Amino acid sequence: MSPNGSDRSSRRPMRRKLPQVLTAGLILATASGCSYNWEDFPRLGMPTPVTEEAPRILSLWQGSWAAALATGVLVWGLILWSVIFHRRSRTKVEVPPQTRYNMPIEALYTVTPLIIVSVLFYFTARDESKLLALSDKPAHTINVVGYQWSWGFNYIENVDGDATTGAEPSPELGAIPDKWQKQFPAGAEGVHDVGVPGTRNPQTGNPGPTLWLPKGEKVRFVLTSRDVIHSFWVVPFLMKQDVIPGHTNAFEVTPTREGTFLGKCAELCGVDHSRMLFNVKVVSPERYQQHLKELAEKGQTGYIPSGIEQTDPARNAEKNQL
């Protein structure tokens, strides 16, 4: 047998096994990439989580990076392997054997991307369903109102402790569907805070109004808009959601660390989009209740208009979301 024939025959077993080995490696890389504990892996540019829900988002981010890194290393490894072991010899000028219609290879590069996308889709859908799940009775409900070019906050709370006040539905909260209004605390007459682009946090000097939250207690954000689409993003919450006129979104978080954090609009909403900043101040539950009373003493009782009311078809379409 010629040397060339001997070389080709010695490589055939490895070539036959290569598709199976690569497929198994890619499945392992993508399946295990999303199962990290977020504390065991670098944050990869993400801020430190400050809510109970944020580590789930960080873990998904880290796992996606780990899977992408493993896939990239494998692809670059195959490229380098081909360059080194299949380079043209200086002493041989003949054209090497040509391979056509190699079914294992074609199946590999068809099935492998589907496996990668399917695995990433599974973990994304799993985490999204957990993050957007709403409890039957959140401890606090805050209506976040986006408008050009700032934010307003309706604290839907029974500030005075009287269950008979605030019994009637507030017309200012008409943009919020009835299904969520039924879960408001009894006697929630509410207080509000409203900002303009020139508002600043008195402690830090950061621009924008300040949203106060209690540490260790679940808060539901009900997001409404008065004009165009905005996006409510508290950076260390690792969570943002669109604020859409005529449509109401909601999600819940439980803050785990006291401090003042930055928030911003993450949707290009017009010429002064960059000025739509706000602050989030997480304090003890006692200090939070005190702040609500301070707003009431300033005369900031009741609510600001929440936004564009939903049409009846939109309300009916959302009846079974809870």
C-alpha positions in Angstrom: 0.0 0.0 0.0 1.3 3.5 -0.8 2.2 5.9 1.9 -0.7 8.1 0.9 -3.1 5.2 1.1 -1.8 4.2 4.5 -2.2 7.8 5.8 -5.8 8.0 4.6 -6.8 4.6 6.1 -5.3 5.6 9.5 -7.4 8.7 9.6 -10.7 7.1 8.7 -11.6 5.7 12.2 -11.0 9.2 13.7 -13.1 10.9 11.0 -16.0 8.4 11.6 -16.0 9.2 15.3 -15.5 12.9 15.0 -19.2 13.9 14.4 -20.3 11.9 17.5 -17.6 13.4 19.7 -18.3 16.9 18.6 -22.1 16.5 19.1 -21.6 15.1 22.6 -19.2 17.9 23.4 -21.6 20.7 22.2 -24.6 19.1 24.1 -22.5 19.0 27.3 -21.3 22.5 26.8 -24.7 24.1 26.2 -26.6 21.9 28.8 -24.2 22.5 31.6 -23.5 26.1 30.7 -26.7 27.4 32.2 -26.5 25.5 35.5 -23.8 27.6 37.3 -24.3 29.1 40.7 -23.8 32.8 40.0 -21.4 33.2 42.9 -19.0 30.6 41.4 -18.5 32.4 38.1 -17.4 36.0 37.2 -20.3 38.5 36.7 -19.0 39.3 33.2 -19.9 43.0 33.4 -23.1 42.7 35.3 -23.5 44.6 38.6 -23.9 42.8 41.9 -27.6 41.7 42.3 -29.6 43.4 45.1 -32.9 41.5 44.8 -33.9 37.9 45.4 -34.8 37.5 41.7 -31.7 39.0 40.2 -29.3 36.0 40.8 -31.5 34.0 38.4 -30.9 36.6 35.7 -27.2 36.7 36.4 -27.0 32.9 36.3 -28.7 32.8 32.9 -26.2 35.5 31.6 -23.2 33.6 33.0 -24.4 30.3 31.6 -25.0 31.7 28.2 -21.4 33.1 28.2 -20.0 29.8 29.3 -21.9 27.9 26.5 -20.7 30.5 24.0 -17.1 30.2 25.2 -17.2 26.5 25.1 -18.6 26.5 21.5 -16.1 29.2 20.4 -13.1 27.2 21.8 -14.4 24.1 20.0 -14.8 25.9 16.7 -11.4 27.6 16.9 -9.9 24.3 17.9 -11.3 22.6 14.8 -10.0 25.4 12.6 -6.5 25.2 14.1 -6.6 21.4 13.9 -7.4 21.6 10.2 -4.8 24.2 9.5 -2.0 22.2 11.3 -2.8 18.6 10.3 -4.3 19.2 6.8 -1.8 21.8 5.5 -0.2 21.2 2.2 3.1 19.4 2.3 6.1 21.1 0.7 7.1 17.8 -1.1 3.6 16.9 -2.4 1.9 19.0 -5.0 -1.0 16.7 -5.9 -4.6 17.7 -5.0 -5.7 15.9 -1.8 -8.8 13.6 -1.9 -12.0 15.6 -2.2 -15.0 14.7 0.0 -18.6 15.3 -1.1 -21.9 14.6 0.4 -20.5 13.5 3.8 -23.8 12.8 5.6 -22.3 12.7 9.2 -20.7 16.1 8.8 -23.8 17.6 7.2 -26.0 16.2 10.0 -23.6 17.6 12.5 -23.6 21.2 11.3 -27.4 21.0 10.9 -28.4 19.4 14.2 -25.8 21.1 16.4 -27.1 24.7 16.0 -30.7 23.4 16.7 -29.5 21.7 19.9 -27.7 24.9 21.1 -30.7 27.1 20.3 -33.1 24.7 21.9 -31.1 24.4 25.1 -30.8 28.2 25.4 -34.5 28.6 24.7 -35.4 26.2 27.4 -33.4 28.0 30.1 -34.6 31.4 28.9 -38.3 30.4 28.9 -37.9 28.7 32.3 -36.4 31.8 33.9 -38.7 34.2 32.2 -41.8 32.4 33.5 -40.4 32.5 37.1 -39.4 36.2 36.8 -42.8 37.3 35.5 -44.9 35.3 37.9 -47.1 37.4 40.1 -48.1 36.6 43.6 -51.8 36.6 44.8 -51.1 39.4 47.3 -47.9 41.3 47.1 -46.8 43.3 50.2 -46.6 46.5 48.3 -47.9 47.8 44.9 -46.3 50.8 43.2 -47.6 52.3 39.9 -44.6 53.5 37.9 -45.7 56.2 35.5 -43.4 57.0 32.5 -43.8 60.3 30.7 -41.6 62.6 28.6 -39.2 63.3 30.3 -39.3 61.9 33.8 -41.1 59.5 36.1 -43.9 59.5 38.7 -44.6 57.0 41.4 -48.0 56.1 42.8 -47.6 54.3 46.2 -50.8 52.3 46.4 -50.7 52.0 50.2 -53.1 52.4 53.2 -51.0 55.2 54.7 -53.4 56.4 57.4 -54.3 52.9 58.5 -58.1 53.5 58.0 -59.6 50.7 55.9 -62.6 52.9 55.0 -60.6 55.5 53.1 -59.8 54.9 49.5 -62.5 52.3 49.1 -63.7 53.8 45.8 -61.6 53.1 42.6 -59.4 56.1 41.8 -60.0 57.6 38.3 -56.3 58.4 38.2 -55.5 54.7 38.2 -57.9 53.9 35.3 -55.0 52.7 33.1 -54.5 49.7 35.5 -56.7 46.7 34.7 -59.4 45.7 37.2 -57.7 42.4 38.0 -54.8 44.2 39.6 -56.9 46.9 41.2 -58.8 44.1 43.1 -55.5 43.2 44.8 -54.8 46.7 46.1 -54.7 47.0 49.9 -58.0 47.7 51.6 -58.3 51.5 52.3 -55.4 52.4 50.0 -55.8 56.1 49.6 -52.2 56.4 48.5 -49.5 58.9 48.1 -47.4 59.9 45.2 -44.1 61.5 44.1 -43.5 63.1 40.7 -40.2 64.1 39.0 -39.0 66.4 36.3 -35.6 66.2 34.5 -34.1 68.7 36.9 -35.1 66.8 40.1 -32.1 65.4 42.1 -31.7 63.0 44.9 -30.9 65.2 48.0 -28.4 62.7 49.5 -26.4 61.7 46.4 -27.1 64.6 44.0 -27.9 62.1 41.2 -30.5 63.4 38.7 -34.1 62.2 38.7 -36.8 61.5 41.3 -36.3 58.8 44.0 -38.4 55.7 44.3 -38.4 54.3 47.9 -38.6 50.6 48.5 -38.6 48.4 51.7 -35.9 45.9 52.2 -37.0 42.2 52.4 -40.6 42.8 51.3 -42.1 41.9 47.9 -43.0 44.9 45.7 -45.1 44.7 42.6 -44.4 47.4 39.9 -47.3 48.2 37.7 -46.0 50.0 34.7 -48.0 52.6 32.7 -47.2 55.3 30.2 -48.8 58.7 29.4 -47.4 59.1 25.9 -44.8 56.8 24.2 -43.1 53.6 25.0 -40.5 53.8 27.8 -38.6 51.1 29.6 -38.3 50.8 33.4 -34.7 49.7 34.3 -33.2 49.6 37.7 -29.6 48.6 36.9 -28.6 46.3 39.9 -32.1 44.7 39.7 -30.8 43.2 36.4 -34.4 43.5 35.2 -36.2 45.9 32.9 -39.6 45.9 31.3 -41.3 48.1 28.7 -43.7 50.8 29.8 -46.3 50.9 27.0 -49.2 53.3 26.5 -52.5 51.5 26.5 -51.0 48.3 27.8 -50.0 47.5 31.4 -47.0 45.4 32.4 -46.1 44.2 35.9 -43.3 42.4 37.7 -42.3 41.8 41.3 -39.0 42.0 43.2 -37.9 41.7 46.8 -34.9 44.0 47.6 -32.2 42.4 49.7 -29.8 45.3 50.3 -30.2 48.8 51.5 -28.7 51.7 49.5 -29.4 54.1 46.7 -29.2 52.7 43.2 -29.5 54.1 39.7 -32.4 53.7 37.3 -33.0 54.9 33.8 -35.3 54.6 30.7 -33.9 51.8 28.4 -36.1 52.6 25.4 -35.3 55.5 23.0 -38.4 57.6 23.7 -37.5 61.0 22.1 -35.2 63.9 22.1 -34.6 64.0 25.9 -34.5 60.2 26.4 -31.1 60.5 28.1 -32.6 62.7 30.9 -35.2 60.1 32.0 -33.2 59.1 35.0 -34.4 58.1 38.5 -33.0 56.7 41.8 -34.1 53.8 43.9 -33.6 54.0 47.6 -34.0 50.7 49.5 -34.5 51.2 53.3 -35.9 49.3 56.2 -39.7 48.7 56.2 -40.1 51.1 59.2 -38.3 53.9 57.3 -40.3 53.2 54.2 -43.6 53.6 56.1 -42.2 56.8 57.6 -41.4 58.1 54.1 -45.0 57.5 53.0 -46.3 59.5 55.9 -43.8 62.3 55.0 -45.3 62.4 51.5 -48.8 62.7 53.0 -47.7 65.5 55.3 -46.4 67.4 52.2 -49.9 67.1 50.7 -48.8 64.5 48.1 -51.9 62.3 48.8 -53.9 60.5 46.2 -52.4 59.6 42.8 -51.1 61.2 39.6 -52.8 60.1 36.4 -51.4 56.8 35.5 -51.6 57.0 31.7 -53.5 56.0 28.7 -56.4 53.7 29.6 -56.6 50.3 28.1 -59.3 49.6 25.5 -61.9 47.0 26.4 -60.5 44.4 23.9 -57.1 44.8 25.6 -58.6 44.3 29.1 -60.6 41.2 28.0 -57.5 39.7 26.4 -55.6 39.9 29.7 -58.3 38.5 32.0 -56.6 35.1 32.3 -53.0 36.3 32.8 -53.0 35.7 36.5 
